[in-house]
């Protein structure tokens, strides 16, 4: 179990370093769906979501755009890793006899 945790933490760390080091490459241009909505002129009919966890892949309140995007990337890595680990634990318990 210790080796698995170590590998998991190493993977999270490597992913976080990658997210931070490539944050400056993030484009300010719209993503694919937003671009199609602009091109076909129906972007104005979009509804505002009831909540935004990381609006436009940034952390609200942080003025430095690159830092904000990097921190949002780290948050994304941690969230996805946590969900993946959690689902893996649930599946492991289901696969174990008596679990």
CNS distance restraints for C-alpha pairs under 8 A (distance, minus, plus):
assign (resid   1 and name CA) (resid   5 and name CA) 6.37 0.50 0.50
assign (resid   2 and name CA) (resid   6 and name CA) 6.16 0.50 0.50
assign (resid   3 and name CA) (resid   7 and name CA) 6.14 0.50 0.50
assign (resid   4 and name CA) (resid   8 and name CA) 6.09 0.50 0.50
assign (resid   5 and name CA) (resid   9 and name CA) 6.07 0.50 0.50
assign (resid   6 and name CA) (resid  10 and name CA) 6.05 0.50 0.50
assign (resid   7 and name CA) (resid  11 and name CA) 6.04 0.50 0.50
assign (resid   8 and name CA) (resid  12 and name CA) 6.23 0.50 0.50
assign (resid   9 and name CA) (resid  13 and name CA) 6.06 0.50 0.50
assign (resid  10 and name CA) (resid  14 and name CA) 6.07 0.50 0.50
assign (resid  11 and name CA) (resid  15 and name CA) 6.04 0.50 0.50
assign (resid  12 and name CA) (resid  16 and name CA) 5.99 0.50 0.50
assign (resid  12 and name CA) (resid  77 and name CA) 6.75 0.50 0.50
assign (resid  12 and name CA) (resid  78 and name CA) 6.74 0.50 0.50
assign (resid  12 and name CA) (resid  81 and name CA) 6.90 0.50 0.50
assign (resid  13 and name CA) (resid  17 and name CA) 6.13 0.50 0.50
assign (resid  14 and name CA) (resid  18 and name CA) 6.15 0.50 0.50
assign (resid  15 and name CA) (resid  19 and name CA) 6.11 0.50 0.50
assign (resid  15 and name CA) (resid  74 and name CA) 7.83 0.50 0.50
assign (resid  15 and name CA) (resid  77 and name CA) 6.58 0.50 0.50
assign (resid  16 and name CA) (resid  20 and name CA) 6.17 0.50 0.50
assign (resid  16 and name CA) (resid  73 and name CA) 7.15 0.50 0.50
assign (resid  16 and name CA) (resid  74 and name CA) 5.01 0.50 0.50
assign (resid  16 and name CA) (resid  77 and name CA) 6.33 0.50 0.50
assign (resid  16 and name CA) (resid  78 and name CA) 7.99 0.50 0.50
assign (resid  17 and name CA) (resid  21 and name CA) 5.99 0.50 0.50
assign (resid  18 and name CA) (resid  22 and name CA) 6.08 0.50 0.50
assign (resid  19 and name CA) (resid  23 and name CA) 5.92 0.50 0.50
assign (resid  19 and name CA) (resid  70 and name CA) 6.07 0.50 0.50
assign (resid  19 and name CA) (resid  73 and name CA) 5.32 0.50 0.50
assign (resid  19 and name CA) (resid  74 and name CA) 6.22 0.50 0.50
assign (resid  19 and name CA) (resid  77 and name CA) 7.98 0.50 0.50
assign (resid  20 and name CA) (resid  67 and name CA) 7.98 0.50 0.50
assign (resid  20 and name CA) (resid  70 and name CA) 4.55 0.50 0.50
assign (resid  20 and name CA) (resid  71 and name CA) 7.14 0.50 0.50
assign (resid  20 and name CA) (resid  73 and name CA) 6.89 0.50 0.50
assign (resid  20 and name CA) (resid  74 and name CA) 7.07 0.50 0.50
assign (resid  21 and name CA) (resid  70 and name CA) 7.71 0.50 0.50
assign (resid  22 and name CA) (resid  26 and name CA) 7.42 0.50 0.50
assign (resid  22 and name CA) (resid  70 and name CA) 7.85 0.50 0.50
assign (resid  23 and name CA) (resid  66 and name CA) 6.14 0.50 0.50
assign (resid  23 and name CA) (resid  67 and name CA) 7.81 0.50 0.50
assign (resid  23 and name CA) (resid  69 and name CA) 5.94 0.50 0.50
assign (resid  23 and name CA) (resid  70 and name CA) 5.06 0.50 0.50
assign (resid  23 and name CA) (resid  73 and name CA) 7.52 0.50 0.50
assign (resid  24 and name CA) (resid  66 and name CA) 5.66 0.50 0.50
assign (resid  24 and name CA) (resid  70 and name CA) 7.98 0.50 0.50
assign (resid  26 and name CA) (resid  69 and name CA) 7.94 0.50 0.50
assign (resid  30 and name CA) (resid  34 and name CA) 5.53 0.50 0.50
assign (resid  30 and name CA) (resid  35 and name CA) 5.59 0.50 0.50
assign (resid  31 and name CA) (resid  35 and name CA) 6.00 0.50 0.50
assign (resid  32 and name CA) (resid  36 and name CA) 6.30 0.50 0.50
assign (resid  33 and name CA) (resid  37 and name CA) 6.26 0.50 0.50
assign (resid  34 and name CA) (resid  38 and name CA) 6.20 0.50 0.50
assign (resid  34 and name CA) (resid  43 and name CA) 7.18 0.50 0.50
assign (resid  35 and name CA) (resid  39 and name CA) 6.06 0.50 0.50
assign (resid  36 and name CA) (resid  40 and name CA) 6.00 0.50 0.50
assign (resid  37 and name CA) (resid  41 and name CA) 5.81 0.50 0.50
assign (resid  37 and name CA) (resid  42 and name CA) 5.21 0.50 0.50
assign (resid  37 and name CA) (resid  43 and name CA) 4.74 0.50 0.50
assign (resid  38 and name CA) (resid  42 and name CA) 6.38 0.50 0.50
assign (resid  38 and name CA) (resid  43 and name CA) 5.34 0.50 0.50
assign (resid  42 and name CA) (resid  46 and name CA) 7.37 0.50 0.50
assign (resid  54 and name CA) (resid  58 and name CA) 5.45 0.50 0.50
assign (resid  54 and name CA) (resid  59 and name CA) 5.87 0.50 0.50
assign (resid  54 and name CA) (resid  60 and name CA) 7.47 0.50 0.50
assign (resid  54 and name CA) (resid  72 and name CA) 6.75 0.50 0.50
assign (resid  55 and name CA) (resid  59 and name CA) 7.27 0.50 0.50
assign (resid  55 and name CA) (resid  60 and name CA) 7.51 0.50 0.50
assign (resid  57 and name CA) (resid  69 and name CA) 5.88 0.50 0.50
assign (resid  57 and name CA) (resid  72 and name CA) 5.86 0.50 0.50
assign (resid  57 and name CA) (resid  73 and name CA) 7.51 0.50 0.50
assign (resid  58 and name CA) (resid  65 and name CA) 7.38 0.50 0.50
assign (resid  58 and name CA) (resid  68 and name CA) 5.01 0.50 0.50
assign (resid  58 and name CA) (resid  69 and name CA) 4.73 0.50 0.50
assign (resid  58 and name CA) (resid  70 and name CA) 7.96 0.50 0.50
assign (resid  58 and name CA) (resid  71 and name CA) 7.46 0.50 0.50
assign (resid  58 and name CA) (resid  72 and name CA) 5.35 0.50 0.50
assign (resid  59 and name CA) (resid  68 and name CA) 5.14 0.50 0.50
assign (resid  59 and name CA) (resid  69 and name CA) 6.94 0.50 0.50
assign (resid  59 and name CA) (resid  71 and name CA) 6.92 0.50 0.50
assign (resid  59 and name CA) (resid  72 and name CA) 5.85 0.50 0.50
assign (resid  60 and name CA) (resid  68 and name CA) 7.77 0.50 0.50
assign (resid  62 and name CA) (resid  67 and name CA) 7.59 0.50 0.50
assign (resid  62 and name CA) (resid  68 and name CA) 5.69 0.50 0.50
assign (resid  63 and name CA) (resid  68 and name CA) 7.24 0.50 0.50
assign (resid  64 and name CA) (resid  68 and name CA) 6.01 0.50 0.50
assign (resid  65 and name CA) (resid  69 and name CA) 6.06 0.50 0.50
assign (resid  66 and name CA) (resid  70 and name CA) 6.09 0.50 0.50
assign (resid  67 and name CA) (resid  71 and name CA) 6.11 0.50 0.50
assign (resid  68 and name CA) (resid  72 and name CA) 6.15 0.50 0.50
assign (resid  69 and name CA) (resid  73 and name CA) 6.14 0.50 0.50
assign (resid  70 and name CA) (resid  74 and name CA) 6.31 0.50 0.50
assign (resid  71 and name CA) (resid  75 and name CA) 6.12 0.50 0.50
assign (resid  72 and name CA) (resid  76 and name CA) 6.10 0.50 0.50
assign (resid  73 and name CA) (resid  77 and name CA) 6.21 0.50 0.50
assign (resid  74 and name CA) (resid  78 and name CA) 6.19 0.50 0.50
assign (resid  75 and name CA) (resid  79 and name CA) 6.05 0.50 0.50
assign (resid  76 and name CA) (resid  80 and name CA) 6.05 0.50 0.50
assign (resid  77 and name CA) (resid  81 and name CA) 5.97 0.50 0.50
assign (resid  78 and name CA) (resid  82 and name CA) 5.94 0.50 0.50
assign (resid  79 and name CA) (resid  83 and name CA) 6.15 0.50 0.50
assign (resid  80 and name CA) (resid  84 and name CA) 6.00 0.50 0.50
assign (resid  81 and name CA) (resid  85 and name CA) 6.01 0.50 0.50
assign (resid  82 and name CA) (resid  86 and name CA) 6.01 0.50 0.50
assign (resid  83 and name CA) (resid  87 and name CA) 6.07 0.50 0.50
assign (resid  84 and name CA) (resid  88 and name CA) 6.04 0.50 0.50
assign (resid  85 and name CA) (resid  89 and name CA) 6.21 0.50 0.50
assign (resid  86 and name CA) (resid  90 and name CA) 6.35 0.50 0.50
assign (resid  87 and name CA) (resid  91 and name CA) 6.14 0.50 0.50
assign (resid  88 and name CA) (resid  92 and name CA) 5.98 0.50 0.50
assign (resid  89 and name CA) (resid  93 and name CA) 6.19 0.50 0.50
assign (resid  90 and name CA) (resid  94 and name CA) 6.32 0.50 0.50
assign (resid  91 and name CA) (resid  95 and name CA) 6.17 0.50 0.50
assign (resid  92 and name CA) (resid  96 and name CA) 6.22 0.50 0.50
assign (resid  93 and name CA) (resid  99 and name CA) 4.86 0.50 0.50
assign (resid  94 and name CA) (resid  99 and name CA) 5.37 0.50 0.50
assign (resid  95 and name CA) (resid  99 and name CA) 7.06 0.50 0.50
